Amino acid sequence: MFFLNSFFRPAILRAFLQITWCAYQIYNALQAFCNSLSGLLASRGALEGVGVGDASTSATHALLLTVLKDIFSRFTTILAAYYFGTSLYPETKTFRYLADVFNDAATVLDTIVPFIGSIDPSRYWSAFPSGATLQIIALCLSSGMRSLCLLVAGGSKAALKNHFASPLAGKGDVGEVSAKDESRETVVGLSGILLGTLLIPYVNTRALTYTTLFILVGAHLLFNYLAVRSVVLRTLNRQRACILWTSFKLPSGTLKERAPTPANVASKELLFGAPSTLREASTGQKIGRCILGTSLQNIKSQCTAEHIESALHVFGGERYVLFIAGGNDHGLRQGTIAVCFKDGYHSIDQLQAWIHAIEATRRLCDPEDDADPVDVLRSTLPATRGAIPRFVQSLAEAGWETGNGSMMFGSPSHLILGIDQAQEDTRGDNEDKKQR
């Protein structure tokens, strides 16, 4: 036991034992084992797809097909890095699971490639591609899915390693955690490959191949889901902040003495919840939507000039501005709350803006409250500002990392540099619209 402990468990975890780390590693090892077995089926299918075992296929044909797959893979990596790069850290658990969904999609495509060649829908309808063309499409899609998996898994795994290397006290070693993770995955993967080499030769019929693939992919996704659900993150993102605030301050306005712990919040997190959605923690009911870090230019296309000027005036002393955008009549109660940040904003301003949006949405959703939307924003500001210090202190006491939040994906596209200038620009745009 000492041998295994020293080889595979990071030293920081021996000093500050984290139960969630043990649960995550058990499920992660099981899903990696299933992935190794299913990967052998996929490798066999991919090799047959490029012509291995087919006397009519030349080496040049196989080479060109491999190059085509590689091109498709690299373009997918470039596009995925652009679209998903800033969201991997805030939504670590979601993308960690999605990585294996992409991987299993690639595995299924590779496995069925040999059987796709026998399908020729072009015989019945000329608009459909031939079986050989479908094989090429499947191999390219598989390559893209696999590169997408590698990109997403790399970013989300890095965030998880950073989490497990950050104890409640002291300082962890990300390098050691990463090295020990690679060591464990190597052992598990090697075990799966050795067992697979004994079993794969007997999986030689279409029915048996599909049955084995279905079982392995299902087990892989199940174990990965359990692994992700077992992780208890201590950093704040939008969903966790929403659960924390709606649990800390009840709809009646009562503030609780203690904030929920990371374990309490983890049990209520949705794996595929939209980050911009506002929900009540007690019921799980959606109450609204909030977009953080939008630009004033986007707001101008969704709100009236009067609404924008009023909101800028209300938030003159804050580093953020809330607007009610996208309503039926531009700036009325039915819209989405959008947040613009001013130059010099801090992470605490992101948290306060998000909490203020929740409080305003609670008021706007109340059918008995017919106050003007701007009045709602104005009236909820002092209470929100006053509750923030107590809320942040309660979070720290409950074990949350309040100084390393991830409320936004990246940085805002535009910042408000000055209220006066923003109001003048809004009036000028409004006059231009009237002249047109």
N, C-alpha and C positions, 0 to 999 in steps of 0.2 A: 504493500500500500504506500509506503514511504517513497519507493521508487517511482510509482505512477504519479504520486502527488508532486514530487520534485520535477518530474519531466513535463507534466501537462497542465498544472495549475500555476498561474502567476503568483509571485510572492505576495503582492499586495492583497490578493484574495485570501491568503493564509492569515494575514494580519487582520483584515476587515472582511469577514466572511459574508458573502452576498448569496442568499438563498436563490434569488432570481437567476444568478449566473449559473448555478448548478442545474436548475430546471431548463434553462435555455440551452445549455451545452448538451444535455441528455437528448432533448428533442432535436437539436441541430445535428447531432451525430446520427440519429435514426433517419432523418430526412436525407442526409448526405449519403448514407448507405444505400437507401432506395434509389437515389439519383445515380449512383455508380452503376447499379445493375441496369437501370433503364437506359443509361448512357451507352452501354454495350450494344443494346438492341438498336439504338439510334445510329451508332457508328457502323454497324453492319449494313443498315439500310442506306446510309449515306455513301458508303463505298460501292454498294451495288448501283446506286443512282448515278455515280460518275463513270460506271462502266467496268468495275472490277468483276471478273468472272464472265464477262461478255466478250466472245471472240470477235464480234463485229465492231467493237469499239476500239478506236486507236488511242494511243497515249496522248497524242495532240488534242484530241477531243476532250479527254479527261482533264488535261492541263488548262485548256480554255474555259472549261466549266468551273474549275477551281478558281481561276482568275476572276470570272464573273461573280462568283460567290463572295470573293474577297472584296471586290469593288462595292458590292451591295452592302457588305458588312461595314466597311469603312464610312460610307455615306450615312448609314444608320447611326453610327457612333457620333459623327459630327452633329447631325440634327438632334439626336437625343440629348447630347451634352448641352446644346443651346436651350432646349425646351425644359429639361428636367434638372439642370445643374443646380439652380438656386433652391429647389424644393426638396432635395434629397435629405438635407440635415433636419429641417423642421418636421418633415413627415417621414422620419426614419422607419417606423414600424410598417407603414403602408408600403413603402417602396421595397423594404426587405422582403415582404411577401410577394409583391408584384414581380420581383426579380425571378423567383422560382416559377411563377405563372408563365413568364416569358420563356424560361428555360424548358418547362414541360411542353409548351406549345412547339418549340423547336424540336424537342425529342419526338413528339408525335409525328410531326411533318417528316423528319428523317426516317422514322420507322416505316411509314406508309409509302415512301418513295418507290420502292420496288414494285408495289402493287398498283401504283398509279399508272405505270407504263402499260398495263393491260387494259386500261380504260381508254376508249377512243370515242368521246362524245361527238367529234366532228363527223362521224358517219351518219348521225341523226340530224345534226344541224351544223352547217358549215361555219356558223359564227363562233362556235366553240373551238378552242385549241385542241390539237392532237394530244395523245397520251404522252408522247416524248416532250412536248412543250410544257405540259402540266408538271412533268418531273422537274424540269429546269426551274419553273416558277416556284415549286415547293421547296427546292433546294435553296433558292435565293431568299425566300421568305424565312426559311429556317436559319440561314446565316444571319439575316437581319435580326431575328428574334434573339439569337444567341449573343450577338454583340450588344443588343439592348439589355439583356440580362447581365452581362459582364459590367456594363457601365453603371446600371442601377444598383447592382449588388456591391460593387466596389465602394460607391459613395455611402450607401446605407450601412455596410459593414464597418466602414471607417468610423461612422458616428457611434455605432454600438461599441466598438473597441474603446473609443474615447470615453464612453459612459462607464464601462466596466473598469477602466483604469482610473476613474475619478472617485475615490472613496469619500465618505462623509467627512473624514478628518485626514489630514496629511495630503500627500501628493502621490499619484500613481505613476506607472511607467507604461506608456502606450506601446513602446517598442517591445517590451517583454510580453504584454498581452497579445500583440499581433503575432509575435514569433510562436508563442505557445498555441495560439489558434491554428496557425498554419501546420504545426506539428500534429495536432489532433486530427485535423482534416486530412492530412496525408495518411495517417494510420487507418482512418475509417475508409477513405477512398481506396487504399490498397487492399483492405479486407474485402470490399465490395467487388473489386476487379478480380481478385483471386477466386472468389466464390462464383462470380459470373462466368469466368472462363470454363468452369466445370459444368454450369447449367445451360449456358447459351446454345451449345451444340444440340441439345435435346429440344430446344424451342425452334422447330424447323417447319412448322405449318402456319398457315395464315391465321387460323382460329386460335391456335396456342399462342402465337405472337401477340395478337390483339388482346387476348385474355391476360397474359402476363403484363403487357404494357398498361392495361387499365388498372390492374391491381397495384403496380409499382407507382404509377403517376398519382393514383388516389391516395396511397399511403404517404407519398412524398409531400403532397399538398397538405394533408392532414397534420403530419408531424411539423411541417414548417409553420402552419397556422398556430399550433400549440406552442411552438417555440417563440413566435412573435408575441403571442398573448401573454406569455410568462414574463416578458421584459417589463420592468417598472422604471420608466424614465423620470428623472428629476428636473429636467429642463422644461421651460414653458413654451408651448406653441399655442395657436389660436384655439384649438379644440380643448386642450387641457386648461387653458386660462378661462374659457367659457364655463367648463364644468366646475372649476374652483370658485369662480365668482358667484354663479347661480346657486352653489351650495353654501357659500359663505354668507351671502345676503339673500334672504328669502324674498319672494314676491311681495310679502307684506311689509318689507322694509327693515325687518329685524336682522341685525348683524350677529352672527354666531361668535363665540369666544375663540374657537379654533378653526383653522382651515383644514380641509381634508388632506390626508397624507398621500404621497405618490401611489401607494398601493391601492387606496380607495379610488383614486381617479383612474388608475389603469384598468380597473374592473368595469368602468363605465365608458371607456374610450371605444369609438367606432373605428374599425380598421379601414373602412372605405368611406368615412364621413367627409363631406365637402368642407375644406378648411374655412371657407367664408360663411358657413351656416352658423346661426346663433340658435342654441337650444337650451331649454330648461333642464337642469341636471336631474330634478326629482321625477319628471315625467318623460324626458327624452323628446318632448314635443318641439318641433321647429317653430321659432317665434320670429325669425327674420334673417336678414343677410347683411353682411358688412364687408366692404372692400377696403383694405388698407393700402395706403401709398399710391393712390391714383393722382392724376394731374389735374390742375385747375382747368386746363383746356378741355378735358373730357367732361368735367362738371358743367362747363358752359353749354355744352350740347344737350344736357339733360335737365337743367334747372333754369328757372327764370332769373333775370338779373336781380330782381328784388330779393329773391331767396338767397342768392349768393352774397349780396351786400349785407343782408341781415345776419347771415351766418358768420361772415368775416368780422362783423362788429361784435357779435357775441363772444367769439374766441380771440379777441384782440390780445388778451394777456396769456394765452396758451401757445404751445408750440405745435398745435395741430388744429384743424378745423373740420367739423362734421357737417356734411350736407346730406339732405334726403333726396336722392337722385332716382330717376327712372320711374317716378309715380305716374298715375294716369294723367295728371294735370301739371306735370313738372314741378316737383318740390312739394307735393302733398303727402298725405300719410301713407299711401300704399307703396312707396318707393323703397329702394335699397339705400342703406346708409353708406356713404362713401367718405373716406378720410383722406385729407391732404395734410402733409406735414410741412412745417416751416423750417427754414434754414437754422441749424443749430439744435435740432431735436435729439433726444436721447432715448435709450431703450425704455426708460420709465414712461416716457411720453407715448410710446407705442402701446404699452400696457394700459395706461389711463384712457387712451382713445378707444381701445377695444372695450374696456369696461363701460365707458360712457355710452358707447353704441348699444351695449346690452341694456343699460338702464333706459335709454331713450326708446329702444324697441319695445321694452315692457310697457311703457306708457302708451306708445303709439298703437300697440295691439289691444289695449283695453277699450272695449266698445263703449264703456261709460265715460271715458275721458275724451272730450271733444276739443281739447286745447289745440291751438295752432302749432304746427310742427316746430317752428322757430322758438315758440314759447316753451315747448317741451325740451328742446336742446338747452335753452337758457336756464330753465328751472332745475334740470338734472345736473348741471355743471358743478355748483357748489358742493352738493352732497357727494358727488363722485370724487372731486378734488380732495375733500376732507377725509374720505374713507381710504384713500390710497395708502398713506403711511401705515395705518393699522393693518390693512390687508397684506402689504408687503412684509411687515414684521411677522404676521401669523404664518405666512408662507415659509419664511426662513425657519421659524420654530418647528414647522411640520416636516422640514427636511428638503425643501425645494431650493433649487439654485436660481435665485432671483436676478442675479447679475449677468446671466448668460442665456437670455431668452431668444426665441426664434419666432417672433410674431409675424414677421414679413418674409416673403421670398425675395432675398436680395435687398437692394436699395430702391427707394422710390424713384420713379422715372423723372419726376420734376418736383421741385421744392418751391414753396411760396417765400420769396425773398423779402417782401414787405406788404403789410396790409393796405396801406394807402395806394401803392402802385397796383395791387391786385384789384382794388375797388375802381380805380380809374380805368384799368383795362376792361373791366366788366361793363362799366358805363359806356365806354367807347364801342365795344362790340354790340351793345344793345342799341345804340344810336345807328350803327351801320345796318343792323337788321331792319330798323324802322324805315330807313331811307330806301332800302330795297323793296 
